[in-house]
């Protein structure tokens, strides 16, 4: 062989250059140091990389993965400036080139060349390459095979004479046959590197020992016809010919396409274009790939030098063409998303014109004219589907795809999908194994079918950047796909269906990313402060359960999927665009009329209020006025008062008019006539018609809801409330953050202050005189109107009137013409009466209405005139919400607590009260939406251990369809503390519901501090068998070594009004007694409790209870009171007087519950927190307490947030709380960073 090689060019100039570099630096490869008698062992490579990292700032030595025997694969990253991660490389904006050696460990020239080239680039003039490139060199890929050195390996190869490694890895796998099946740890590591760094060019260096020829090196590029055409052509027709030309011209190195002579020397034959080989595989990833094959019969030195120069020329070409290559690959990624046909079978094909190939005849040089089979001809292709869907049991398939970097999603719902199904007609398995597998060939037929696919199935979109690769791997007829490599053995048999379905018609579905690969999941860790409060995305372990479902009819509902609104068949999941809400024409009109870009126009339309019939139009608010846009594209301006804003606008039930309030007056705008009418004329100056004041918004009609008018069913009249705040004292909130003070003055009746005067009026939508209800039987200055609505038919208005202390509630009715009021009944309890909400009317005029008359909230049926007909539900439990009255079937559907005081379920009861049935049975709390006929309901449910899931169930509770499994795979990434529900017996037999959250490493032999949390307000339980966001804040505290204890005092327990009434006229007293009972129970029965380190905290009412406990109980070492009411005389009248009566009628109760008056009794360390612009619980509460604490010489801590209102958030606030607990409670050395 040496005689033959002497006929090739001898690269003395190149060798001299390399040797000169060797002499100039002490860092030499083993090959250089031994005059190419030996090659580097694994330890030599590792040491070389380490030293190069130490000596050059342009080099980082990293791990490129792990071998089967546990060796780290040394990876050199060359860049200027230095990058150490793929993210940093992307940020640098340079082209990434990856080259690796020793995939066959006996082929060692690439290994040595890469080490030498890395050194020379890092320390020599070639460093300029790093201006445009980031280089990744993995010199010894088959590191395990590299250690199995024998001189007998690779017979016929010239050197290194001290021996070389073997072809296979430690388990006998050929790593260059593994790129589709990804069995070897080495292959998985390399492909993971491709996924993370996304190199534009990949070079795989080999040594060929095939035919004798006269080329120092041969090469190849991707040839599989599924590779992007432009990428394939660029590598074959431009990159490689240019590199070959430069090699010949600058270094005298002859190169050609890789191959072997046929027996008759008439053909130049290459290997099959299959993606099991690295070069074709990288091509299917839409990237440039180059195979380098040094000539085995050349001396070792010259093989290394030719590989070195080949690599250098590739890098020079890449640097010079950086932008062009990057653009080409971006286009390839985008083209791969197209649903073009995918070649799944091909064969080699020769170019039409012969090539001249330099070889030998006998021992004499000779040029041969050969046909070169360097092309591929498609023999079979398939139309790419929209997606592939397969059952979760095919886990090996999903994991393989994920290892390739193909996006695999999990179907979250059961859905009826239009799919193509392959029937397996024949299964042909190879007689002999190859690479440990008996390759499989399938004969199939295809059919279309509508199939119900269950939630949990795996979904692979074919329109993703690696969609071509995904299709190739999943198709049953692919030569080198997963079926061919027997991944589906056990799932396929003749006459059966191929288990991977092809989705052929668009169908929106709920999906999320599949569970991460086991080898890529992080070690479970604890929740940290930064998880919850760092800038950017924060930890969320609740997922995104479907919500907002709106029933259209008995079998269809509206649901948002993939960002669009769809009409969904409830039982099937079949979806169609909800065409009635298409807004293309309206969008175009909005852009034209308001001169907006597309994004702003979409925001405006999306924020618009839809008509009751969604096919008609939107109410838009723009430039201080109201506009109406119909979906046909016509826009009209309804108001023209940009300075005076319109408030609480709404359509009438027939979508003909829009009502709104401006300047305290109720108005109507006619849409067709574009005409505005003023319906009231006595507003302004403290009087408002149709818009609530602050206290009614906060305490009666719902926070944020200031709408105080109600359309009649036919849209011809409007019932409204008039609020006269002129008698109400005003409170001023001053903002001090801006350069100049901001002053907000709001009518705010405190306990005992005059309330707003309220009247009930009825206006005709066409205008005219307002009709007023005659409320003369009620004292104007002490009457509340807490509910208003229209009776069926629209001829009368019902309303609820209460005294200011809310000890009774009258159900009154007034005709549409106003005047005389009829009181149908009065509700009393002996304590206070809660607003029962609107009645549920039936066809005969009778209605259902909740009542707490027995101390438990239950449903009662009343006649059309209010006569009590009987109880529909009863017992020591609560009806929480009525969903539907199915009068024809005789059922009422409602949520309640019949089976658990800490969980809600759906029930139905006979209207005659004879029977109650439970319809939800899964553990935890259920929130439901019932279909109009009651035959179906949507059930969203969670429990303490499981985030919300959503099902569709029948009227009997049977599962119809999974709507959302809401898998939260991230839960596996965290080491969470255990949550335990407890029941605490009080001295009088009442059972207090509580929960304990333990630290993840809880040890009952240790002592732990306890942080007690509660809200404690009437009818406001916090202990619920629900996911509750995973209680992440509490989990952070548990990770610090603090046991988090929660318990609801009886007034907040949700166990009926009979329990809540214990707080009557003395808020805080019984609550604290219950809290103390809970603390004493915990200390007495749990030796791990450190009784000297128990704290309490809460916000708003919880802040009151915390501050009350700190001044009335010695059990707490510390407390945090956020935005507390410190004296109930300082809070608003409607809320406070409901529970406390007025200060004039109950002075002793107000004194007994005052924290301010008990300031001298402060125990432990107290932190007060308040927002300076709190317009609900004014900061005056905290400042009065602070003043009294100072007067009594009590130390405490205080933090005021100048820009915050009642809700306080942000990183500073959260850090303040954690730091306080760390100082006062946490074990020594505890931190909130997860350590």
C-alpha angles and dihedrals in degrees: 000000000000090000091055093047092054087071088065123084114277109224099216095149093052093044090051091052092052092047091050090055089049091055092048095055133042091217106095134162119243089249091054094043093051096042087251096302091119141029130222120277120216093265090050091054092048092050092047091052092047093051093046089052090052096047102042127053088203093065133075120184109212138162116267093192139285136292128226090264093049101260117148112237107233111231124189118206114196118192142137112245094027120258125190103181139045090244091057090049091053090049090053089061095218130133113265117219121188125195128176137184142202098033080150101038094212089061097075107158093092091053093055094041093052093051092049093044092049090053094047095047091048095048107023143056093285087074087095086078087075090067087078105016143060108205128207116192121184102181101181111035098160091049095160093052088046090065094056093081121174131156089227093062115107098015112212094026113122107236171308085154094203089064140256141232130273133270098242130059123248093283095048098258122142101228091206091062094050107074098104100037096038095202101147121078087227093057092047090051093050094047090048087055089052090051095049102040098028096206116206092215128031121192120195111194121209142157117234123213098181128105122359111252140150101253122109089208138006127202145191141191133201114305104169108119092226089068114100108276095227093049091049092048094045093054096042101038104031118014100044098039090050093048090046091051092051092047091054095043100041103031106016092242116148116211137172143170114298118262149104133251117257116238091266092042090235095112134050102213127196135186124280118281095242126141092231082086117076097235097054091039093056088048090057086055087061093250136119114261131185129193115208118198117181116201110264093206094059119090114276093245093055093046090055092046095049090048090047092053094044090054092047093052091049089053092048090051091048093050092049092048100036099129094042093051093046091051092047092054093046088055090048091054091050093046090052089062091063114099094238123151115280120220108229100172129035142153135211117273131189126237111251096239119059123243128223109241122190113228144131136269107206098323098325124098114253136171115226129201104226139174106235116213093205095131131076127225120207111236097173135012136173133215106252113243125219090254146338121242126192138163122272091243088076089077094148090058093050093047092050091052092048091051088056089053094249112149110248119187133192119232108235098193141045106252140177104231134186103234143162114239124201118217113209108228100171136011116202116188123191115253093227128044121248118200087348095308136098100224116232132218120191133201111206145175126206136224137172120237142160107240132179107234116199126230112266093046115131122247127201116187113217093206096071124108090263092040093118091054090046092052092047093051095047103042112102095224098049111127092221102022129121094268089055090053090053095249088140098049107137091028098067132057135154111283093019131104123264103246096225111084127204116225106216104169125054113258122167111229137174110252141157135188112288121248112289121255114276092238091054099047114107121240107269111266138181128263112266136196092252091053088064104031110026120119114269127019113005131209113283120180096171100079120209108288115192113264140163095056110169121195115231096182138333094295106027137056138181117250134169113234128170089357095303134098116248138184103231129198100232097215099039107028089232106156135197129179110271092239094185088072099045107129106186095119092044091049091053091049093048091052091050099043098041098030092234131155119242096266095050092044091053091049091052094048092044090053092050121108111245122227117252086255097053092205092071112061155281136276107228129196113208137150092002094303142090121254131183121215121186119207090247089070103260116133125192130183111235099185135027105195105103092168096050107057125217116233134202098002120187140169121245114247091264095047094238099115141028121218123202142156123242126173091352092304129113114234138179127207118202110221100204096042093037087224129143123213128191111219101184132039108185102070130113132060093070096325120106128184116205098357122090124231123235100275095047090048093049101041109022116025099028136274110288094015111109096158108125103175136078129206119227114243092257094045095238099110140033126210111205143169123237115213119202109192096171093106092047118100113240126231122208123216114194123204114210102178100084122072089257123037119260116216124201118186116190132175101248119173111204124201106299095013123119112278125221114278109243130200131181115226135178120209129188113235090229091057132246133122119343117242115221129206112239103242095163091123088069126068104249095215095052106037129102125197105205104170135028132178146138126266116234109281093034097248097114141032125223124205140173118232124191138180114249093259088049095228091140139025126206122205103214134181129199129181122247088255090060123224123099119045123211117207109210097186144337122230120210134168107176090253121042131322121229120217103261094206127235119333122248107234126209131202095268092052094256117127146197119239131173120236137181091206091127095042091263125084108247140155122260131184119227132185123248088269095048100261112152108246099177149292119292094190132020143168141084095307138077138257103217106179137001113222107175143356110212098192095176093056094036098239137123117201118212144154118244149151100247094130102032134016090213099046135054124219136180117255138171126211133193112254089235090056094243099123142020123194130192113226104180119061109167114108117265136031124329130207113190143189113201124210117244093258096040094238094115136026137186111232121198110184141166139169137201092280102035134057119232121296126187128218137175111227137181125246088267092053097255117146112257102168140346106242098181130357087185096203112203102196091172089076088079089062093066136071100217130188120248118257117213127186115219136187117216119201114222121212092257093051098261112139115227114208116223146157137215124207111197128203112262092249095040113172114188090205091067131075118248135191116234128219112200117205130184143140098211099186120142114284091358110118119183100182104086135154093239137108093253093190091304089287088262096173090054090045089056090054091047089053087057090058098262122131109224112215124189129181133165116225111227095261089059096036099098088231095131135286087282087073096039093052089069086080093056113135092351111064111191100017101092090030091060091045089055092046091051089049089054093049093048090048090052095049095044097050103035118060092191092070116104100213091197091061107054120128136182131209142173145147131236104344086005088054089053091051092047093051091043090052092048090054098038106036135051094206098091127077093193143000142192118212113191118194091337129187099232097180122019090219085073097057130082122287104235096053098037099044092049089067104021105030113223124318087242091057097037110029093148091055092051091049093047093052097043116115090190092059090049096049092115089064097059113146124195129350117325128194115197118199127183142159112239093219096044104147094184107047100018120225086240086083093063095039093052090051091046090052092052092046089053092047089055094045095247119155117224140148126248134192122182119192105208097200099038129101124195095312113064122193143144136099096285092055093047092046090050091056094046093047091050091051091046090055097043108030118006122102115262111279094017116145136182094230096087097258 
